[in-house]
Each structure stands twice: as structure tokens, then as C-alpha cells.
Amino acid sequence: MTEVLRRFQRQRAAADVPLVFYSGHGIEMRVPNPWRPLQPWGDLC
């Protein structure tokens, strides 16, 4: 049971990294920037 919990926490920690990355950049992508091409996933963050 402990091993299952440990594996679940490890998967969750790995899944949290892209979420933090994209949420951090989502605000940045909402700022109008003529030099940056339109990012379709910018509004999803």
C-alpha cells in the first residue's frame, strides 16, 4: 500500500511540473506582443 501511495505521489509531482510551467507562461502569453506569434494554447492556461 505504501508503494502505491509513493508511486502516485511521484506521478503527481511529475504531472505538476508542466502545469506550473504552462500556468506561469499563460499570463505572459496574454500580454499582446507583436514579436511573438499567436500561441493557440495561451488562452487555455
PDB file of N, CA, C and O in Angstrom:
ATOM      1  N   MET A   1       0.834  -1.202   0.000  1.00  0.00           N
ATOM      2  CA  MET A   1       0.000   0.000   0.000  1.00  0.00           C
ATOM      3  C   MET A   1       0.876   1.262   0.000  1.00  0.00           C
ATOM      4  O   MET A   1       0.564   2.240  -0.678  1.00  0.00           O
ATOM      5  N   THR A   2       1.951   1.227   0.753  1.00  0.00           N
ATOM      6  CA  THR A   2       2.845   2.390   0.800  1.00  0.00           C
ATOM      7  C   THR A   2       3.489   2.625  -0.561  1.00  0.00           C
ATOM      8  O   THR A   2       3.676   3.766  -0.984  1.00  0.00           O
ATOM      9  N   GLU A   3       3.830   1.524  -1.246  1.00  0.00           N
ATOM     10  CA  GLU A   3       4.472   1.657  -2.561  1.00  0.00           C
ATOM     11  C   GLU A   3       3.517   2.296  -3.565  1.00  0.00           C
ATOM     12  O   GLU A   3       3.933   3.099  -4.400  1.00  0.00           O
ATOM     13  N   VAL A   4       2.245   1.939  -3.480  1.00  0.00           N
ATOM     14  CA  VAL A   4       1.250   2.531  -4.381  1.00  0.00           C
ATOM     15  C   VAL A   4       1.122   4.026  -4.114  1.00  0.00           C
ATOM     16  O   VAL A   4       1.065   4.831  -5.044  1.00  0.00           O
ATOM     17  N   LEU A   5       1.078   4.382  -2.848  1.00  0.00           N
ATOM     18  CA  LEU A   5       0.997   5.802  -2.482  1.00  0.00           C
ATOM     19  C   LEU A   5       2.219   6.560  -2.978  1.00  0.00           C
ATOM     20  O   LEU A   5       2.108   7.671  -3.496  1.00  0.00           O
ATOM     21  N   ARG A   6       3.384   5.945  -2.812  1.00  0.00           N
ATOM     22  CA  ARG A   6       4.623   6.603  -3.222  1.00  0.00           C
ATOM     23  C   ARG A   6       4.640   6.814  -4.733  1.00  0.00           C
ATOM     24  O   ARG A   6       5.068   7.857  -5.225  1.00  0.00           O
ATOM     25  N   ARG A   7       4.164   5.799  -5.457  1.00  0.00           N
ATOM     26  CA  ARG A   7       4.139   5.896  -6.921  1.00  0.00           C
ATOM     27  C   ARG A   7       3.151   6.976  -7.362  1.00  0.00           C
ATOM     28  O   ARG A   7       3.413   7.721  -8.307  1.00  0.00           O
ATOM     29  N   PHE A   8       2.017   7.052  -6.670  1.00  0.00           N
ATOM     30  CA  PHE A   8       1.009   8.058  -7.013  1.00  0.00           C
ATOM     31  C   PHE A   8       1.549   9.466  -6.773  1.00  0.00           C
ATOM     32  O   PHE A   8       1.334  10.365  -7.585  1.00  0.00           O
ATOM     33  N   GLN A   9       2.248   9.652  -5.661  1.00  0.00           N
ATOM     34  CA  GLN A   9       2.818  10.968  -5.359  1.00  0.00           C
ATOM     35  C   GLN A   9       3.878  11.346  -6.380  1.00  0.00           C
ATOM     36  O   GLN A   9       3.999  12.512  -6.758  1.00  0.00           O
ATOM     37  N   ARG A  10       4.650  10.351  -6.829  1.00  0.00           N
ATOM     38  CA  ARG A  10       5.698  10.621  -7.811  1.00  0.00           C
ATOM     39  C   ARG A  10       5.070  11.035  -9.147  1.00  0.00           C
ATOM     40  O   ARG A  10       5.545  11.965  -9.798  1.00  0.00           O
ATOM     41  N   GLN A  11       4.005  10.342  -9.549  1.00  0.00           N
ATOM     42  CA  GLN A  11       3.320  10.690 -10.797  1.00  0.00           C
ATOM     43  C   GLN A  11       2.690  12.073 -10.697  1.00  0.00           C
ATOM     44  O   GLN A  11       2.696  12.841 -11.660  1.00  0.00           O
ATOM     45  N   ARG A  12       2.154  12.380  -9.537  1.00  0.00           N
ATOM     46  CA  ARG A  12       1.520  13.682  -9.336  1.00  0.00           C
ATOM     47  C   ARG A  12       2.556  14.792  -9.388  1.00  0.00           C
ATOM     48  O   ARG A  12       2.316  15.849  -9.972  1.00  0.00           O
ATOM     49  N   ALA A  13       3.706  14.552  -8.776  1.00  0.00           N
ATOM     50  CA  ALA A  13       4.770  15.552  -8.793  1.00  0.00           C
ATOM     51  C   ALA A  13       5.245  15.778 -10.225  1.00  0.00           C
ATOM     52  O   ALA A  13       5.529  16.911 -10.615  1.00  0.00           O
ATOM     53  N   ALA A  14       5.332  14.702 -11.008  1.00  0.00           N
ATOM     54  CA  ALA A  14       5.757  14.830 -12.403  1.00  0.00           C
ATOM     55  C   ALA A  14       4.698  15.557 -13.221  1.00  0.00           C
ATOM     56  O   ALA A  14       5.030  16.295 -14.149  1.00  0.00           O
ATOM     57  N   ALA A  15       3.421  15.353 -12.885  1.00  0.00           N
ATOM     58  CA  ALA A  15       2.344  15.994 -13.637  1.00  0.00           C
ATOM     59  C   ALA A  15       2.207  17.465 -13.259  1.00  0.00           C
ATOM     60  O   ALA A  15       1.704  18.263 -14.051  1.00  0.00           O
ATOM     61  N   ASP A  16       2.651  17.832 -12.053  1.00  0.00           N
ATOM     62  CA  ASP A  16       2.532  19.222 -11.613  1.00  0.00           C
ATOM     63  C   ASP A  16       3.533  20.134 -12.305  1.00  0.00           C
ATOM     64  O   ASP A  16       3.295  21.336 -12.426  1.00  0.00           O
ATOM     65  N   VAL A  17       4.646  19.580 -12.759  1.00  0.00           N
ATOM     66  CA  VAL A  17       5.693  20.415 -13.364  1.00  0.00           C
ATOM     67  C   VAL A  17       5.201  21.109 -14.628  1.00  0.00           C
ATOM     68  O   VAL A  17       5.344  22.327 -14.732  1.00  0.00           O
ATOM     69  N   PRO A  18       4.615  20.377 -15.615  1.00  0.00           N
ATOM     70  CA  PRO A  18       4.131  21.083 -16.814  1.00  0.00           C
ATOM     71  C   PRO A  18       2.994  22.052 -16.498  1.00  0.00           C
ATOM     72  O   PRO A  18       2.871  23.096 -17.139  1.00  0.00           O
ATOM     73  N   LEU A  19       2.167  21.711 -15.517  1.00  0.00           N
ATOM     74  CA  LEU A  19       1.066  22.601 -15.156  1.00  0.00           C
ATOM     75  C   LEU A  19       1.597  23.933 -14.654  1.00  0.00           C
ATOM     76  O   LEU A  19       1.101  24.992 -15.040  1.00  0.00           O
ATOM     77  N   VAL A  20       2.599  23.880 -13.800  1.00  0.00           N
ATOM     78  CA  VAL A  20       3.203  25.109 -13.274  1.00  0.00           C
ATOM     79  C   VAL A  20       3.860  25.877 -14.408  1.00  0.00           C
ATOM     80  O   VAL A  20       3.763  27.102 -14.484  1.00  0.00           O
ATOM     81  N   PHE A  21       4.531  25.142 -15.290  1.00  0.00           N
ATOM     82  CA  PHE A  21       5.221  25.782 -16.415  1.00  0.00           C
ATOM     83  C   PHE A  21       4.234  26.505 -17.313  1.00  0.00           C
ATOM     84  O   PHE A  21       4.446  27.662 -17.675  1.00  0.00           O
ATOM     85  N   TYR A  22       3.148  25.816 -17.673  1.00  0.00           N
ATOM     86  CA  TYR A  22       2.176  26.420 -18.596  1.00  0.00           C
ATOM     87  C   TYR A  22       1.368  27.523 -17.922  1.00  0.00           C
ATOM     88  O   TYR A  22       1.034  28.521 -18.561  1.00  0.00           O
ATOM     89  N   SER A  23       1.052  27.358 -16.652  1.00  0.00           N
ATOM     90  CA  SER A  23       0.289  28.404 -15.976  1.00  0.00           C
ATOM     91  C   SER A  23       1.154  29.642 -15.793  1.00  0.00           C
ATOM     92  O   SER A  23       0.658  30.767 -15.841  1.00  0.00           O
ATOM     93  N   GLY A  24       2.445  29.432 -15.583  1.00  0.00           N
ATOM     94  CA  GLY A  24       3.349  30.565 -15.451  1.00  0.00           C
ATOM     95  C   GLY A  24       3.485  31.330 -16.753  1.00  0.00           C
ATOM     96  O   GLY A  24       3.618  32.554 -16.751  1.00  0.00           O
ATOM     97  N   HIS A  25       3.453  30.604 -17.876  1.00  0.00           N
ATOM     98  CA  HIS A  25       3.614  31.248 -19.176  1.00  0.00           C
ATOM     99  C   HIS A  25       2.287  31.713 -19.753  1.00  0.00           C
ATOM    100  O   HIS A  25       2.258  32.506 -20.694  1.00  0.00           O
ATOM    101  N   GLY A  26       1.178  31.216 -19.186  1.00  0.00           N
ATOM    102  CA  GLY A  26      -0.128  31.621 -19.695  1.00  0.00           C
ATOM    103  C   GLY A  26      -0.364  33.109 -19.525  1.00  0.00           C
ATOM    104  O   GLY A  26      -0.903  33.766 -20.415  1.00  0.00           O
ATOM    105  N   ILE A  27       0.041  33.639 -18.380  1.00  0.00           N
ATOM    106  CA  ILE A  27      -0.123  35.074 -18.129  1.00  0.00           C
ATOM    107  C   ILE A  27       0.739  35.850 -19.116  1.00  0.00           C
ATOM    108  O   ILE A  27       0.320  36.872 -19.657  1.00  0.00           O
ATOM    109  N   GLU A  28       1.932  35.356 -19.337  1.00  0.00           N
ATOM    110  CA  GLU A  28       2.878  36.023 -20.227  1.00  0.00           C
ATOM    111  C   GLU A  28       2.341  36.057 -21.660  1.00  0.00           C
ATOM    112  O   GLU A  28       2.529  37.040 -22.376  1.00  0.00           O
ATOM    113  N   MET A  29       1.671  34.973 -22.073  1.00  0.00           N
ATOM    114  CA  MET A  29       1.166  34.897 -23.446  1.00  0.00           C
ATOM    115  C   MET A  29      -0.037  35.806 -23.652  1.00  0.00           C
ATOM    116  O   MET A  29      -0.329  36.192 -24.784  1.00  0.00           O
ATOM    117  N   ARG A  30      -0.743  36.154 -22.575  1.00  0.00           N
ATOM    118  CA  ARG A  30      -1.916  37.013 -22.725  1.00  0.00           C
ATOM    119  C   ARG A  30      -1.509  38.448 -23.014  1.00  0.00           C
ATOM    120  O   ARG A  30      -2.302  39.220 -23.553  1.00  0.00           O
ATOM    121  N   VAL A  31      -0.283  38.813 -22.661  1.00  0.00           N
ATOM    122  CA  VAL A  31       0.196  40.170 -22.931  1.00  0.00           C
ATOM    123  C   VAL A  31       0.427  40.305 -24.429  1.00  0.00           C
ATOM    124  O   VAL A  31       1.160  39.504 -25.010  1.00  0.00           O
ATOM    125  N   PRO A  32      -0.180  41.298 -25.066  1.00  0.00           N
ATOM    126  CA  PRO A  32      -0.002  41.459 -26.511  1.00  0.00           C
ATOM    127  C   PRO A  32       1.461  41.725 -26.844  1.00  0.00           C
ATOM    128  O   PRO A  32       2.066  42.664 -26.326  1.00  0.00           O
ATOM    129  N   ASN A  33       2.011  40.900 -27.702  1.00  0.00           N
ATOM    130  CA  ASN A  33       3.412  41.037 -28.081  1.00  0.00           C
ATOM    131  C   ASN A  33       3.506  40.861 -29.591  1.00  0.00           C
ATOM    132  O   ASN A  33       3.320  39.749 -30.085  1.00  0.00           O
ATOM    133  N   PRO A  34       3.788  41.921 -30.334  1.00  0.00           N
ATOM    134  CA  PRO A  34       3.816  41.820 -31.797  1.00  0.00           C
ATOM    135  C   PRO A  34       4.931  40.919 -32.308  1.00  0.00           C
ATOM    136  O   PRO A  34       4.861  40.427 -33.434  1.00  0.00           O
ATOM    137  N   TRP A  35       5.958  40.695 -31.493  1.00  0.00           N
ATOM    138  CA  TRP A  35       7.082  39.872 -31.949  1.00  0.00           C
ATOM    139  C   TRP A  35       6.823  38.395 -31.738  1.00  0.00           C
ATOM    140  O   TRP A  35       7.489  37.558 -32.346  1.00  0.00           O
ATOM    141  N   ARG A  36       5.851  38.057 -30.873  1.00  0.00           N
ATOM    142  CA  ARG A  36       5.585  36.651 -30.593  1.00  0.00           C
ATOM    143  C   ARG A  36       4.429  36.165 -31.466  1.00  0.00           C
ATOM    144  O   ARG A  36       3.373  36.797 -31.489  1.00  0.00           O
ATOM    145  N   PRO A  37       4.606  35.056 -32.184  1.00  0.00           N
ATOM    146  CA  PRO A  37       3.483  34.506 -32.960  1.00  0.00           C
ATOM    147  C   PRO A  37       2.358  34.064 -32.034  1.00  0.00           C
ATOM    148  O   PRO A  37       2.599  33.747 -30.869  1.00  0.00           O
ATOM    149  N   LEU A  38       1.148  34.043 -32.539  1.00  0.00           N
ATOM    150  CA  LEU A  38      -0.017  33.685 -31.732  1.00  0.00           C
ATOM    151  C   LEU A  38       0.096  32.241 -31.252  1.00  0.00           C
ATOM    152  O   LEU A  38       0.308  31.326 -32.048  1.00  0.00           O
ATOM    153  N   GLN A  39      -0.046  32.051 -29.956  1.00  0.00           N
ATOM    154  CA  GLN A  39       0.028  30.711 -29.378  1.00  0.00           C
ATOM    155  C   GLN A  39      -1.392  30.246 -29.078  1.00  0.00           C
ATOM    156  O   GLN A  39      -2.061  30.846 -28.236  1.00  0.00           O
ATOM    157  N   PRO A  40      -1.869  29.201 -29.738  1.00  0.00           N
ATOM    158  CA  PRO A  40      -3.261  28.768 -29.555  1.00  0.00           C
ATOM    159  C   PRO A  40      -3.542  28.298 -28.130  1.00  0.00           C
ATOM    160  O   PRO A  40      -4.687  28.364 -27.681  1.00  0.00           O
ATOM    161  N   TRP A  41      -2.519  27.823 -27.405  1.00  0.00           N
ATOM    162  CA  TRP A  41      -2.769  27.324 -26.057  1.00  0.00           C
ATOM    163  C   TRP A  41      -2.629  28.431 -25.018  1.00  0.00           C
ATOM    164  O   TRP A  41      -2.763  28.163 -23.824  1.00  0.00           O
ATOM    165  N   GLY A  42      -2.366  29.653 -25.432  1.00  0.00           N
ATOM    166  CA  GLY A  42      -2.195  30.743 -24.479  1.00  0.00           C
ATOM    167  C   GLY A  42      -3.462  31.027 -23.693  1.00  0.00           C
ATOM    168  O   GLY A  42      -3.392  31.364 -22.511  1.00  0.00           O
ATOM    169  N   ASP A  43      -4.617  30.898 -24.328  1.00  0.00           N
ATOM    170  CA  ASP A  43      -5.879  31.188 -23.651  1.00  0.00           C
ATOM    171  C   ASP A  43      -6.324  30.041 -22.749  1.00  0.00           C
ATOM    172  O   ASP A  43      -7.152  30.235 -21.859  1.00  0.00           O
ATOM    173  N   LEU A  44      -5.779  28.849 -22.974  1.00  0.00           N
ATOM    174  CA  LEU A  44      -6.205  27.697 -22.190  1.00  0.00           C
ATOM    175  C   LEU A  44      -5.573  27.705 -20.811  1.00  0.00           C
ATOM    176  O   LEU A  44      -6.072  27.035 -19.907  1.00  0.00           O
ATOM    177  N   CYS A  45      -4.495  28.440 -20.627  1.00  0.00           N
ATOM    178  CA  CYS A  45      -3.764  28.401 -19.363  1.00  0.00           C
ATOM    179  C   CYS A  45      -4.427  29.315 -18.351  1.00  0.00           C
ATOM    180  O   CYS A  45      -3.960  29.423 -17.217  1.00  0.00           O
TER     181      CYS A  45
END
